[in-house]
Amino acid sequence: MSTGLGHCERVLRTLEHRDIDRIPFFFRAEAPIRDKLKKKYGLETDLDLISYFDADAIEIHVPYLKESLRKSDEEGIFYDMFGNKIKSVQYDGICSEAVVEPVLAHAEKTEDIYRIKWPDSSFIDFEKSKAETQAARATGLAVYSGVWASIFTNSRAMLGEEKYLISLVENPEFIDRLLEKITGCFLEMNEAYLSACSDFIDIYYYGSDFGTQNSMFISPDMFRRFFKPHLKKIADQAKDFGLKVMYHTCGAVSWIIPDLIECGIDILDPVQVSAAGMAPALLAEKFKGRIDFHGGISTQTTLPHETPEIVRKTVIETIETLGPLGYIAAPDQDMIGDIPVENIETMFRTIREYKI
């Protein structure tokens, strides 16, 4: 057993299935939980929280230049980089977004795809990007970053939910052209970002939510037909920069895990264990050793509703089922305000103290 590993080394060694001193883990929480914990422990920043719990990784979001985005004079309304009109929605201190006017809502022909203004790498704030990734590297933590290439989520937003899902069946050529264009944009932006910052990054992190609680938004065959080739292009690009690749998709997605493996995905996140077919034992039986796991501790059932004793037992069982090597422990979503602090403390303490 290796002892006294640094945070980044611990993460990378577990992904390489080499000896580690303890299970690496990731801190993730929505603002209300982060604020509550900072107040309780007398901390000031999110990095202070990561340090307090002795977590091993940090995520750095790509910063974009606000002046590149279309301006809005309406309160609570903004435009995203693709030109979708978005409404900010807040509930219980959590900020969310709703598309109120898809940029391609009135598109009828494939030519309409090319008539809008598409984003490119000029949208990225490279000065801030370099400063933030360099600062993250200096912490000794494993750094997750990269352009969030969410081709399913973003392309749906551009067309509108109903029109998009109908078009998958009735107008597949339109969807093909749309996905080619949006993937091309992400590849160009990511090439520029990773060229500038990959020396300070360990894991390229991207994703789209293909799963619901009980099934998928689309069939596995549709995933393979429309999306799989584009996910592979993005993963291949990140690997060309020498990075591990982590893909985020919530929900019941066990049907497409073999496809994600074929795309070159190294790590599946967040392993939403309460969704159909996503029980740790089932995933381990089918996929352990073929893909690594990140997450797996339920924010839907275990953390908000169980006792600390059950939390501890569940964490140990999850580590022993999905790991210990090839597993980065974490809540399976950002923790929200209904999770007791005692359960959060128990979860992270149990991970730290687990004997390899």
C-alpha positions in Angstrom: 0.0 0.0 0.0 1.3 3.5 -0.9 1.3 6.0 1.9 1.2 9.7 2.1 0.1 10.3 -1.5 -0.8 13.8 -2.8 -4.4 14.5 -3.8 -3.8 14.5 -7.6 -1.5 11.4 -7.4 -4.1 9.6 -5.4 -6.8 10.2 -8.0 -4.6 9.3 -11.0 -3.3 6.2 -9.3 -6.8 4.8 -8.6 -7.7 5.4 -12.3 -4.6 3.5 -13.3 -5.6 0.7 -10.8 -2.3 1.2 -8.8 -1.9 1.0 -5.1 -3.4 4.0 -3.1 -3.3 5.0 0.5 -7.1 5.8 0.8 -10.1 6.2 -1.4 -10.0 9.5 -3.4 -13.2 11.6 -3.2 -14.8 14.7 -4.7 -16.8 17.3 -2.9 -20.0 18.5 -4.7 -22.8 20.6 -3.3 -25.3 23.3 -4.3 -24.9 26.8 -2.9 -27.3 26.4 0.1 -25.3 23.4 1.4 -21.9 25.1 0.7 -23.1 28.2 2.6 -24.4 26.2 5.5 -21.1 24.3 5.9 -19.0 27.5 5.6 -21.0 29.1 8.3 -20.8 26.0 10.5 -17.0 25.7 10.2 -16.1 29.3 9.9 -14.8 29.0 6.3 -14.9 31.6 3.5 -14.4 29.9 0.1 -15.3 26.7 -1.7 -11.7 25.8 -1.7 -11.7 26.1 2.1 -14.5 23.5 2.1 -12.6 21.1 -0.2 -9.6 21.5 2.2 -11.7 21.1 5.3 -13.0 17.7 4.2 -9.6 16.7 2.7 -11.2 16.0 -0.7 -9.0 15.3 -3.7 -10.3 17.2 -6.7 -11.6 20.5 -8.0 -13.6 21.4 -11.0 -12.8 24.5 -13.0 -15.5 25.8 -15.3 -14.4 27.4 -18.6 -15.0 31.2 -18.2 -16.7 33.0 -21.1 -16.5 36.7 -22.1 -19.8 38.3 -21.3 -19.4 40.8 -24.1 -19.6 37.9 -26.6 -23.2 37.1 -25.6 -26.3 38.8 -26.8 -27.5 41.3 -24.3 -31.0 41.4 -22.7 -32.8 44.3 -21.1 -35.4 42.1 -19.5 -34.9 41.3 -15.8 -34.0 37.7 -15.2 -33.5 37.0 -18.9 -30.3 36.3 -20.7 -29.0 34.6 -23.8 -26.7 31.7 -23.8 -23.7 31.3 -26.2 -26.0 29.7 -28.9 -28.5 32.5 -28.8 -31.2 30.8 -26.8 -33.3 33.1 -24.7 -33.1 31.8 -21.1 -35.0 32.7 -17.9 -33.2 32.4 -14.6 -35.2 30.4 -12.0 -34.4 30.2 -8.3 -35.9 27.9 -5.7 -34.6 27.3 -2.2 -31.4 29.2 -3.0 -30.7 27.0 -6.1 -30.3 28.7 -9.4 -31.7 27.0 -12.5 -32.5 27.9 -16.1 -35.4 27.5 -18.4 -35.3 28.0 -22.2 -38.1 30.4 -23.1 -37.2 30.9 -26.8 -35.1 28.4 -28.6 -32.9 30.0 -31.2 -34.0 27.5 -33.9 -37.6 27.3 -32.9 -38.8 28.4 -36.3 -36.2 26.5 -38.4 -37.7 24.5 -41.2 -34.8 23.5 -43.4 -31.2 22.4 -42.7 -30.0 25.7 -44.2 -31.5 27.5 -41.2 -28.9 25.9 -39.0 -26.1 27.9 -40.7 -27.9 31.3 -40.6 -27.5 31.8 -36.9 -24.4 33.1 -35.1 -22.5 30.1 -33.7 -20.0 30.4 -30.8 -16.3 29.9 -31.3 -13.1 30.1 -29.2 -13.2 33.9 -29.2 -16.0 33.5 -26.6 -13.4 32.1 -24.1 -11.7 34.3 -21.6 -8.2 32.8 -22.0 -6.5 35.1 -19.5 -8.9 34.0 -16.8 -8.7 30.4 -18.0 -5.0 30.2 -17.6 -5.0 31.9 -14.2 -7.7 29.7 -12.8 -6.3 26.4 -14.0 -2.8 27.3 -12.9 -4.1 28.2 -9.5 -6.0 25.0 -9.3 -2.9 23.0 -10.2 -1.0 24.8 -7.5 -3.4 23.4 -4.8 -2.2 19.9 -5.5 -5.7 18.7 -6.2 -6.7 16.8 -9.3 -8.2 19.2 -11.8 -11.4 18.5 -13.8 -12.0 21.0 -16.6 -12.7 21.5 -20.3 -15.5 23.0 -22.5 -18.7 21.4 -21.3 -19.6 19.8 -24.7 -23.2 18.9 -24.0 -24.3 18.0 -27.5 -27.6 16.4 -26.5 -28.7 19.0 -24.0 -27.6 22.1 -25.9 -29.0 20.9 -29.3 -32.4 20.1 -27.6 -32.4 23.6 -26.2 -31.7 25.2 -29.6 -34.7 23.4 -31.2 -37.1 23.1 -28.3 -37.9 19.8 -26.5 -41.0 18.7 -28.5 -39.7 19.7 -31.9 -36.4 18.1 -31.2 -37.8 14.7 -30.2 -40.2 14.6 -33.1 -37.4 15.6 -35.5 -35.3 12.6 -34.3 -37.9 10.4 -36.0 -39.4 12.6 -38.8 -36.4 14.7 -39.8 -33.2 12.8 -38.9 -31.2 14.7 -41.6 -31.9 18.0 -39.8 -30.7 16.5 -36.5 -27.6 15.1 -38.2 -26.6 18.5 -39.5 -27.4 20.2 -36.2 -25.2 17.7 -34.2 -22.4 18.0 -36.7 -22.4 21.8 -36.4 -22.6 21.9 -32.6 -19.9 19.2 -32.2 -17.7 21.1 -34.5 -18.1 24.2 -32.4 -17.3 22.3 -29.2 -14.2 20.7 -30.8 -12.9 24.1 -32.0 -13.5 25.7 -28.6 -12.0 22.8 -26.7 -8.9 22.6 -29.0 -8.2 26.2 -28.2 -8.9 25.9 -24.4 -6.9 22.7 -24.0 -4.0 24.0 -26.0 -3.8 26.8 -23.5 -4.6 25.0 -20.3 -4.2 21.2 -20.6 -0.8 21.3 -18.7 -2.8 22.2 -15.6 -5.7 19.7 -16.1 -5.9 16.0 -15.3 -9.4 15.0 -16.3 -11.5 16.3 -19.2 -15.1 16.5 -18.0 -18.2 16.8 -20.2 -21.6 15.3 -20.5 -25.3 15.4 -21.2 -28.2 13.7 -19.3 -29.4 10.9 -21.4 -31.2 9.1 -18.5 -34.4 9.5 -16.5 -35.3 7.8 -13.3 -36.5 4.7 -15.0 -35.3 4.7 -18.6 -33.6 7.0 -21.2 -34.9 10.1 -23.0 -34.2 8.3 -26.2 -33.7 4.7 -27.2 -30.2 3.1 -27.0 -30.4 2.7 -30.8 -31.1 6.4 -31.2 -28.2 7.2 -28.9 -25.9 5.1 -31.1 -27.3 6.4 -34.4 -27.1 10.1 -33.5 -24.8 10.8 -30.6 -22.2 8.1 -30.0 -19.9 9.1 -33.0 -19.8 12.7 -31.7 -19.1 11.8 -28.1 -16.2 9.7 -29.4 -14.7 12.6 -31.4 -14.8 14.8 -28.3 -13.2 12.1 -26.1 -10.5 11.4 -28.7 -9.6 15.0 -28.8 -9.1 15.1 -25.0 -7.1 12.0 -25.1 -4.8 13.6 -27.7 -3.9 16.1 -25.0 -3.0 13.2 -22.6 -6.1 13.6 -20.4 -8.4 11.1 -18.7 -12.0 11.5 -19.8 -15.0 11.6 -17.5 -18.5 11.6 -18.9 -21.5 12.8 -16.9 -25.0 11.4 -17.5 -27.6 11.1 -14.9 -30.3 8.5 -14.6 -30.9 5.0 -16.0 -28.1 4.6 -18.6 -26.8 1.1 -18.1 -27.9 0.2 -21.7 -25.3 2.6 -23.2 -22.4 2.1 -20.8 -20.8 -0.4 -23.3 -21.1 2.4 -25.9 -19.4 5.0 -23.6 -16.6 2.5 -23.1 -16.2 2.2 -26.9 -16.1 6.0 -27.1 -13.0 6.0 -24.9 -14.7 7.2 -21.8 -12.5 6.4 -18.8 -14.9 7.4 -15.9 -18.7 7.3 -15.6 -20.2 10.1 -13.5 -22.4 10.4 -11.4 -23.6 6.7 -11.1 -27.1 7.6 -10.0 -27.7 4.4 -7.9 -31.4 5.0 -7.3 -32.2 4.9 -11.0 -33.3 1.7 -12.7 -30.5 -0.7 -13.5 -27.9 1.4 -11.8 -27.4 -0.5 -8.5 -23.7 -0.8 -7.7 -23.7 -4.5 -7.7 -25.2 -4.7 -11.2 -22.7 -2.1 -12.5 -19.8 -3.9 -10.9 -20.8 -7.3 -12.3 -21.0 -6.0 -15.9 -18.5 -3.2 -16.1 -16.0 -3.2 -13.3 -12.5 -3.1 -14.8 -13.8 -1.8 -18.1 -14.8 1.7 -16.9 -14.1 3.5 -13.7 -16.8 5.0 -11.5 -17.3 8.5 -9.9 -20.1 9.2 -7.5 -22.5 6.5 -6.4 -23.6 7.8 -3.0 -27.3 8.7 -3.3 -28.5 12.2 -2.7 -32.0 11.0 -3.4 -32.3 8.3 -0.8 -29.3 7.6 1.5 -27.9 11.0 2.4 -31.2 13.0 3.0 -33.2 10.2 4.7 -31.0 7.7 6.4 -29.2 7.7 9.8 -25.5 8.3 10.0 -25.1 4.6 10.8 -26.8 3.6 7.5 -24.8 6.3 5.6 -21.6 4.8 6.9 -22.7 1.2 6.0 -23.8 2.3 2.6 -20.5 4.2 1.9 -18.5 1.1 2.8 -20.6 -1.2 0.7 -20.3 1.2 -2.3 -16.5 1.4 -2.0 -16.2 -2.4 -1.8 -18.6 -2.9 -4.7 -17.4 -0.2 -7.2 -13.8 0.0 -5.9 -11.6 0.2 -4.1 -9.4 0.8 -7.1 -11.0 2.5 -10.1 -13.4 4.4 -7.9 -13.6 8.1 -6.9 -16.2 8.4 -4.2 -18.7 11.3 -4.3 -22.4 12.1 -3.9 -24.3 11.1 -7.0 -25.5 14.7 -7.5 -24.7 18.1 -6.0 -25.9 17.9 -2.4 -28.9 20.0 -1.7 -30.4 21.7 1.4 -32.3 18.7 2.8 -29.2 16.7 3.6 -28.3 16.8 7.3 -24.8 18.0 8.0 -24.2 15.0 10.2 -24.7 12.7 7.2 -22.3 14.7 5.1 -19.6 14.5 7.8 -20.2 10.8 8.2 -19.9 10.2 4.5 -16.6 12.0 4.1 -15.2 10.7 7.4 -16.0 7.1 6.3 -14.3 7.5 3.0 -11.2 9.0 4.5 -11.0 6.3 7.2 -11.7 3.3 4.9 -8.8 0.9 5.1 -7.5 -0.3 1.7 
